[in-house]
Amino acid sequence: MLATVIPMPETVLLPVEGVAERFPVRRVYCVGRNYADHAIEMGGDPTREPPFFFQKNADNIYNGETFPYPPLSSSVHHEVELVVALSGGGADISVEDALSKVYGYAVGIDFTRRDLQDVAKKMSRPWEAAKAFEKSAPVSVLFPAATIGHPSAGSVWLDVNGARKQSGDLNQLIWKLPEIIAELSKLFVLAPGDVIMTGTPAGVGAVVRGDKVTCGIDGVGTLSLTVV
């Protein structure tokens, strides 16, 4: 192995239900406004226009029990999402072949600095500062598709301090899982280790330090954490 001039960055490894081995994360893709009710609440068009993708950094993904409130923001919102982990990849993947590329699924939260995002939108600037900050993508343990199948329906929900804030169903996705993978592979060459966050239902809102956030997707799993 070649020597490096600085220490090699650590690979993000996610726990997998039922096995000792971990899932290594390569890239993190996110789908914007993929539930009609959320598109409406964010001022968007809920019709089936081409999907909008953006990215987080691989090291934004983590499996933990706390979410550190980020600096330079006073409005950080929760967005519960189904997370898809790929074991295969390629370019121009067909819809029919897309699910064969999936290793498993998890529950995740796309935490967003909404105040910074709103400014970026108004100035037609990128969203990275609002989306790709440290610890912005907590996820549950991964559940292999070989165990739970490929979910296409099931309640998607999030509670803050025991009060229901977000509620939807996977069957409300504007772009379904095979279509998301196929469309994404037109833009990028997908590969094993890629993770896709598939969008959030309506009800996004702010969190503050001390909040207890619990969320889940029926047929997949749950995730709980405290904002610190």
C-alpha contacts under 8 A as a table, 3 or more apart, distances in Angstrom:
res1	aa1	res2	aa2	distance
4	T	7	P	6.48
4	T	8	M	6.95
11	T	24	P	6.48
11	T	25	V	6.94
12	V	24	P	5.72
12	V	25	V	5.44
12	V	58	A	6.86
12	V	59	D	6.14
12	V	61	I	7.40
12	V	62	Y	7.44
13	L	22	R	5.49
13	L	23	F	5.25
13	L	24	P	4.55
13	L	25	V	6.29
14	L	22	R	5.34
14	L	23	F	4.94
14	L	24	P	6.47
14	L	25	V	7.51
14	L	62	Y	7.07
14	L	63	N	6.69
14	L	141	V	6.85
14	L	142	L	7.15
15	P	20	A	7.77
15	P	21	E	7.33
15	P	22	R	4.99
15	P	23	F	6.48
15	P	63	N	7.68
15	P	141	V	5.26
15	P	142	L	6.24
16	V	19	V	5.94
16	V	20	A	7.27
16	V	21	E	6.95
16	V	22	R	5.87
16	V	23	F	6.80
16	V	141	V	5.48
16	V	142	L	4.59
16	V	143	F	6.11
16	V	144	P	7.39
17	E	141	V	6.11
17	E	142	L	5.91
17	E	143	F	5.44
17	E	144	P	7.37
19	V	22	R	7.88
23	F	193	G	7.05
24	P	193	G	5.54
25	V	28	V	7.72
25	V	58	A	6.11
25	V	193	G	4.59
25	V	194	D	6.00
25	V	195	V	6.89
26	R	58	A	6.11
26	R	191	A	7.90
26	R	192	P	7.47
26	R	193	G	4.73
26	R	194	D	5.11
26	R	195	V	7.52
27	R	55	Q	7.93
27	R	56	K	7.74
27	R	57	N	6.67
27	R	58	A	5.25
27	R	193	G	6.90
27	R	194	D	4.76
27	R	195	V	6.11
28	V	55	Q	5.71
28	V	56	K	5.35
28	V	57	N	6.07
28	V	58	A	5.71
28	V	194	D	6.02
28	V	195	V	4.79
28	V	196	I	5.82
28	V	197	M	7.49
29	Y	53	F	6.80
29	Y	54	F	6.00
29	Y	55	Q	4.58
29	Y	56	K	6.44
29	Y	194	D	7.63
29	Y	195	V	6.17
29	Y	196	I	4.73
29	Y	197	M	6.20
30	C	53	F	5.57
30	C	54	F	5.31
30	C	55	Q	5.65
30	C	56	K	7.32
30	C	196	I	5.62
30	C	197	M	4.59
30	C	198	T	6.08
30	C	199	G	7.08
31	V	34	N	6.48
31	V	51	P	6.89
31	V	52	F	5.82
31	V	53	F	4.75
31	V	54	F	6.67
31	V	196	I	7.63
31	V	197	M	6.24
31	V	198	T	5.13
31	V	199	G	5.32
32	G	51	P	7.22
32	G	52	F	5.33
32	G	53	F	6.00
32	G	54	F	7.41
32	G	198	T	7.75
32	G	199	G	5.82
33	R	36	A	7.15
33	R	38	H	6.20
33	R	39	A	4.87
33	R	44	G	7.75
33	R	46	P	7.89
33	R	52	F	7.55
33	R	199	G	6.11
33	R	200	T	7.13
34	N	38	H	7.57
34	N	39	A	7.09
34	N	51	P	7.56
34	N	173	L	5.71
34	N	174	I	5.25
34	N	175	W	6.40
34	N	198	T	7.08
34	N	199	G	5.01
34	N	200	T	6.78
34	N	201	P	7.89
35	Y	38	H	5.39
35	Y	39	A	6.23
35	Y	46	P	7.45
35	Y	172	Q	6.14
35	Y	173	L	5.16
35	Y	174	I	5.68
35	Y	199	G	6.69
35	Y	200	T	6.30
35	Y	201	P	5.39
35	Y	202	A	7.44
36	A	39	A	5.08
36	A	40	I	6.29
36	A	45	D	7.84
36	A	46	P	4.50
36	A	47	T	7.36
36	A	172	Q	7.54
36	A	173	L	7.69
36	A	174	I	6.72
36	A	201	P	7.81
37	D	40	I	5.16
37	D	41	E	6.29
37	D	46	P	7.24
37	D	201	P	6.52
37	D	202	A	5.33
38	H	41	E	5.04
38	H	42	M	6.18
38	H	200	T	6.89
38	H	201	P	5.25
38	H	202	A	4.09
38	H	203	G	7.31
38	H	204	V	8.00
39	A	42	M	5.26
39	A	43	G	6.32
39	A	44	G	4.74
39	A	45	D	6.08
39	A	46	P	5.42
39	A	202	A	7.89
40	I	43	G	5.08
40	I	44	G	5.18
40	I	45	D	6.32
40	I	46	P	6.18
41	E	44	G	7.38
41	E	202	A	6.78
48	R	51	P	7.92
48	R	174	I	6.48
48	R	175	W	7.73
51	P	175	W	7.29
51	P	180	I	7.73
51	P	183	E	7.62
53	F	184	L	7.73
55	Q	128	E	7.80
55	Q	131	K	7.98
55	Q	132	A	7.36
56	K	60	N	6.61
56	K	128	E	7.36
56	K	131	K	6.40
56	K	132	A	4.58
56	K	133	F	7.92
57	N	60	N	5.30
57	N	61	I	7.48
57	N	132	A	5.90
58	A	61	I	5.82
59	D	62	Y	7.19
59	D	134	E	7.53
59	D	135	K	7.63
60	N	132	A	6.60
60	N	133	F	6.53
60	N	134	E	5.31
60	N	135	K	4.77
60	N	136	S	5.47
60	N	137	A	5.46
60	N	138	P	7.75
61	I	135	K	6.37
61	I	136	S	7.02
61	I	137	A	4.72
61	I	138	P	5.65
61	I	139	V	6.86
62	Y	135	K	6.61
62	Y	137	A	6.54
62	Y	138	P	5.01
62	Y	139	V	6.12
63	N	138	P	5.62
63	N	139	V	5.35
63	N	140	S	6.01
63	N	141	V	7.06
64	G	67	F	7.85
64	G	138	P	6.75
64	G	139	V	7.76
64	G	225	L	7.32
65	E	224	S	6.57
65	E	225	L	4.48
65	E	226	T	6.43
66	T	225	L	4.89
66	T	226	T	4.72
66	T	227	V	5.77
66	T	228	V	6.50
67	F	135	K	6.56
67	F	136	S	7.68
67	F	138	P	7.59
67	F	225	L	6.68
67	F	226	T	6.10
67	F	227	V	4.76
67	F	228	V	5.95
68	P	135	K	7.01
68	P	227	V	5.98
68	P	228	V	4.91
69	Y	76	V	7.81
69	Y	208	V	7.59
69	Y	209	R	6.76
69	Y	227	V	6.42
69	Y	228	V	5.93
70	P	73	S	6.64
70	P	133	F	7.65
70	P	134	E	7.56
73	S	76	V	6.81
73	S	113	R	6.14
73	S	115	D	6.61
73	S	116	L	6.96
74	S	113	R	7.85
74	S	115	D	7.08
75	S	113	R	5.95
75	S	114	R	5.59
75	S	115	D	5.60
75	S	206	A	5.77
75	S	207	V	7.51
76	V	111	F	6.65
76	V	112	T	5.43
76	V	113	R	4.47
76	V	114	R	5.64
76	V	115	D	7.54
76	V	205	G	7.72
76	V	206	A	5.20
76	V	207	V	6.01
76	V	208	V	7.81
77	H	111	F	5.68
77	H	112	T	5.23
77	H	113	R	6.49
77	H	114	R	6.24
77	H	204	V	6.17
77	H	205	G	4.81
77	H	206	A	4.20
77	H	207	V	6.01
78	H	109	I	6.37
78	H	110	D	6.44
78	H	111	F	4.99
78	H	112	T	6.77
78	H	204	V	5.68
78	H	205	G	5.90
78	H	206	A	6.49
78	H	207	V	6.92
79	E	109	I	5.25
79	E	110	D	5.05
79	E	111	F	6.08
79	E	112	T	7.71
79	E	199	G	7.96
79	E	200	T	5.57
79	E	201	P	7.69
79	E	204	V	5.70
79	E	205	G	7.98
80	V	107	V	7.32
80	V	108	G	5.83
80	V	109	I	4.44
80	V	110	D	6.44
80	V	156	V	7.52
80	V	157	W	7.09
80	V	158	L	6.46
80	V	166	Q	7.72
80	V	199	G	7.81
80	V	200	T	5.56
80	V	201	P	7.55
80	V	215	C	6.86
80	V	216	G	7.90
81	E	107	V	6.10
81	E	108	G	5.26
81	E	109	I	5.84
81	E	110	D	7.11
81	E	156	V	7.59
81	E	197	M	6.14
81	E	198	T	6.06
81	E	199	G	5.54
81	E	200	T	5.14
82	L	105	Y	7.05
82	L	106	A	6.13
82	L	107	V	5.15
82	L	108	G	6.22
82	L	197	M	6.08
82	L	198	T	5.74
82	L	199	G	7.28
82	L	217	I	7.31
83	V	105	Y	5.48
83	V	106	A	4.92
83	V	107	V	5.72
83	V	108	G	5.98
83	V	139	V	7.81
83	V	195	V	6.84
83	V	196	I	5.67
83	V	197	M	4.68
83	V	198	T	6.33
84	V	102	V	6.94
84	V	103	Y	7.81
84	V	104	G	6.16
84	V	105	Y	4.79
84	V	106	A	6.68
84	V	195	V	5.60
84	V	196	I	5.00
84	V	197	M	6.47
84	V	198	T	7.54
85	A	102	V	5.94
85	A	103	Y	5.56
85	A	104	G	5.31
85	A	105	Y	5.97
85	A	106	A	7.96
85	A	193	G	6.67
85	A	194	D	6.08
85	A	195	V	4.60
85	A	196	I	6.54
86	L	89	G	7.12
86	L	101	K	5.60
86	L	102	V	4.36
86	L	103	Y	5.06
86	L	104	G	7.08
86	L	191	A	7.12
86	L	192	P	5.26
86	L	193	G	5.67
86	L	194	D	5.41
86	L	195	V	6.25
87	S	101	K	5.50
87	S	102	V	5.52
87	S	103	Y	4.85
87	S	191	A	7.24
87	S	192	P	4.27
87	S	193	G	6.24
87	S	194	D	7.82
88	G	100	S	7.56
88	G	101	K	4.29
88	G	102	V	6.72
88	G	103	Y	7.87
88	G	190	L	7.58
88	G	191	A	5.62
88	G	192	P	4.70
89	G	93	I	7.83
89	G	101	K	6.07
89	G	189	V	6.99
89	G	190	L	4.43
89	G	191	A	4.05
89	G	192	P	5.90
90	G	93	I	6.38
90	G	185	S	6.76
90	G	189	V	5.18
90	G	190	L	5.00
90	G	191	A	6.24
91	A	185	S	4.85
91	A	186	K	6.08
91	A	187	L	7.97
91	A	188	F	6.68
91	A	189	V	4.71
91	A	190	L	6.43
92	D	182	A	6.42
92	D	183	E	7.73
92	D	185	S	5.11
92	D	186	K	4.98
93	I	97	D	6.60
93	I	98	A	6.18
93	I	181	I	7.34
93	I	182	A	5.02
93	I	185	S	5.97
93	I	186	K	7.63
94	S	97	D	5.25
94	S	98	A	5.98
94	S	182	A	5.58
95	V	98	A	5.14
95	V	99	L	7.93
95	V	178	P	5.16
95	V	179	E	5.60
95	V	181	I	7.53
95	V	182	A	5.44
96	E	99	L	7.49
96	E	178	P	7.24
97	D	100	S	5.64
97	D	101	K	7.42
97	D	178	P	7.85
98	A	101	K	5.67
98	A	102	V	7.50
98	A	178	P	5.06
98	A	179	E	7.66
98	A	181	I	6.00
98	A	182	A	6.25
99	L	102	V	5.32
99	L	150	H	7.63
99	L	177	L	7.70
99	L	178	P	5.86
102	V	145	A	7.12
103	Y	144	P	5.76
103	Y	145	A	5.85
103	Y	146	A	7.83
104	G	142	L	6.21
104	G	143	F	5.31
104	G	144	P	3.99
104	G	145	A	4.50
104	G	146	A	7.66
105	Y	142	L	5.50
105	Y	143	F	5.27
105	Y	144	P	6.44
105	Y	145	A	6.81
105	Y	220	V	6.94
106	A	139	V	6.49
106	A	140	S	5.57
106	A	141	V	6.23
106	A	142	L	4.84
106	A	143	F	6.17
106	A	220	V	6.50
106	A	221	G	6.74
107	V	139	V	5.60
107	V	140	S	5.32
107	V	141	V	7.92
107	V	215	C	7.68
107	V	216	G	6.16
107	V	217	I	6.61
107	V	220	V	7.19
107	V	221	G	6.31
107	V	222	T	6.22
107	V	223	L	6.41
108	G	137	A	6.58
108	G	138	P	5.67
108	G	139	V	4.10
108	G	140	S	6.29
108	G	197	M	7.56
108	G	223	L	7.27
109	I	136	S	7.68
109	I	137	A	5.56
109	I	138	P	5.75
109	I	139	V	6.61
110	D	131	K	7.59
110	D	136	S	6.23
110	D	137	A	5.17
110	D	138	P	7.56
110	D	197	M	7.81
111	F	131	K	7.00
111	F	136	S	5.04
111	F	137	A	6.30
112	T	117	Q	7.65
112	T	130	A	5.55
112	T	131	K	5.22
112	T	136	S	7.19
113	R	116	L	5.49
113	R	117	Q	6.17
113	R	129	A	7.73
113	R	130	A	4.54
113	R	131	K	6.65
114	R	117	Q	4.90
114	R	118	D	6.01
114	R	130	A	6.65
115	D	118	D	5.20
115	D	119	V	6.48
115	D	130	A	7.94
116	L	119	V	5.22
116	L	120	A	6.22
116	L	129	A	7.04
116	L	130	A	5.41
117	Q	120	A	4.99
117	Q	121	K	6.13
117	Q	127	W	5.90
117	Q	129	A	7.68
117	Q	130	A	5.13
117	Q	131	K	7.90
118	D	121	K	5.17
118	D	122	K	6.34
119	V	122	K	5.21
119	V	123	M	6.27
120	A	123	M	5.16
120	A	124	S	5.82
120	A	125	R	4.73
120	A	126	P	6.29
120	A	127	W	6.25
121	K	124	S	4.98
121	K	125	R	6.18
121	K	126	P	7.76
121	K	127	W	7.79
122	K	125	R	7.78
126	P	129	A	7.90
127	W	130	A	5.31
127	W	131	K	6.09
127	W	132	A	7.99
128	E	131	K	5.09
128	E	132	A	5.03
128	E	133	F	7.54
129	A	132	A	5.91
129	A	133	F	6.32
130	A	133	F	6.99
131	K	136	S	6.97
132	A	136	S	6.56
133	F	136	S	5.60
135	K	138	P	6.48
139	V	223	L	6.93
140	S	221	G	7.39
140	S	222	T	6.62
140	S	223	L	5.28
143	F	147	T	7.05
143	F	148	I	6.89
143	F	220	V	6.99
143	F	221	G	7.95
144	P	147	T	5.36
144	P	148	I	6.47
144	P	149	G	7.76
145	A	148	I	5.11
145	A	149	G	4.51
145	A	150	H	5.95
146	A	149	G	5.82
148	I	151	P	7.72
148	I	219	G	7.13
148	I	220	V	7.10
151	P	154	G	7.29
151	P	170	L	7.69
151	P	219	G	7.07
151	P	220	V	7.68
152	S	170	L	5.77
152	S	171	N	5.84
152	S	176	K	7.76
152	S	177	L	7.75
153	A	169	D	6.13
153	A	170	L	4.51
153	A	171	N	4.62
154	G	169	D	5.25
154	G	170	L	5.43
154	G	171	N	7.10
154	G	217	I	6.34
154	G	218	D	4.88
154	G	219	G	6.53
155	S	167	S	7.10
155	S	168	G	5.77
155	S	169	D	4.38
155	S	170	L	6.59
155	S	216	G	7.94
155	S	217	I	5.54
155	S	218	D	5.23
156	V	166	Q	7.62
156	V	167	S	5.65
156	V	168	G	5.00
156	V	169	D	5.18
156	V	170	L	6.69
156	V	201	P	7.61
156	V	215	C	7.77
156	V	216	G	6.01
156	V	217	I	4.56
156	V	218	D	6.78
157	W	164	R	7.40
157	W	165	K	7.56
157	W	166	Q	5.13
157	W	167	S	4.42
157	W	168	G	6.41
157	W	215	C	5.52
157	W	216	G	5.61
157	W	217	I	6.54
158	L	164	R	6.04
158	L	165	K	5.75
158	L	166	Q	4.96
158	L	167	S	6.73
158	L	213	V	7.17
158	L	214	T	5.79
158	L	215	C	4.05
158	L	216	G	6.59
159	D	162	G	5.43
159	D	163	A	5.08
159	D	164	R	4.31
159	D	165	K	5.40
159	D	166	Q	6.99
159	D	213	V	5.80
159	D	214	T	5.22
159	D	215	C	6.02
160	V	163	A	5.32
160	V	164	R	6.60
160	V	165	K	6.69
160	V	207	V	7.95
160	V	211	D	6.51
160	V	212	K	5.71
160	V	213	V	4.69
160	V	214	T	6.55
161	N	211	D	6.07
161	N	212	K	5.03
161	N	213	V	6.38
162	G	212	K	7.82
162	G	214	T	7.85
164	R	167	S	7.43
165	K	203	G	5.46
165	K	204	V	7.07
165	K	205	G	7.62
166	Q	201	P	6.50
166	Q	202	A	5.97
166	Q	203	G	4.49
166	Q	204	V	6.44
167	S	201	P	6.45
167	S	202	A	6.95
167	S	203	G	7.16
168	G	172	Q	7.17
168	G	201	P	5.48
168	G	202	A	7.36
169	D	172	Q	5.53
169	D	173	L	7.72
169	D	201	P	7.87
170	L	173	L	5.68
173	L	176	K	5.70
173	L	199	G	7.81
175	W	179	E	5.93
175	W	180	I	5.97
176	K	179	E	5.29
176	K	180	I	6.09
177	L	180	I	5.10
177	L	181	I	6.40
177	L	198	T	7.70
178	P	181	I	5.34
178	P	182	A	6.19
179	E	182	A	5.01
179	E	183	E	5.93
180	I	183	E	5.26
180	I	184	L	5.97
180	I	198	T	7.78
181	I	184	L	5.17
181	I	185	S	6.12
182	A	185	S	5.25
182	A	186	K	6.77
183	E	186	K	5.36
183	E	187	L	7.23
184	L	187	L	5.45
184	L	188	F	6.24
184	L	190	L	7.91
185	S	188	F	5.04
185	S	189	V	5.67
185	S	190	L	5.95
186	K	189	V	7.58
190	L	194	D	6.77
191	A	194	D	5.88
201	P	204	V	7.68
207	V	211	D	6.49
207	V	227	V	7.46
208	V	211	D	5.84
208	V	227	V	6.59
209	R	226	T	7.83
209	R	227	V	4.85
209	R	228	V	4.86
210	G	226	T	6.29
210	G	227	V	5.29
210	G	228	V	5.88
211	D	226	T	5.72
211	D	227	V	5.34
211	D	228	V	7.98
212	K	224	S	7.41
212	K	225	L	5.99
212	K	226	T	4.58
212	K	227	V	6.56
213	V	224	S	5.66
213	V	225	L	5.39
213	V	226	T	6.06
213	V	227	V	7.60
214	T	222	T	7.33
214	T	223	L	5.77
214	T	224	S	4.29
214	T	225	L	6.56
215	C	222	T	5.64
215	C	223	L	5.36
215	C	224	S	6.42
216	G	220	V	7.54
216	G	221	G	5.63
216	G	222	T	4.01
216	G	223	L	6.09
217	I	220	V	5.42
217	I	221	G	5.70
217	I	222	T	6.52
218	D	221	G	6.59
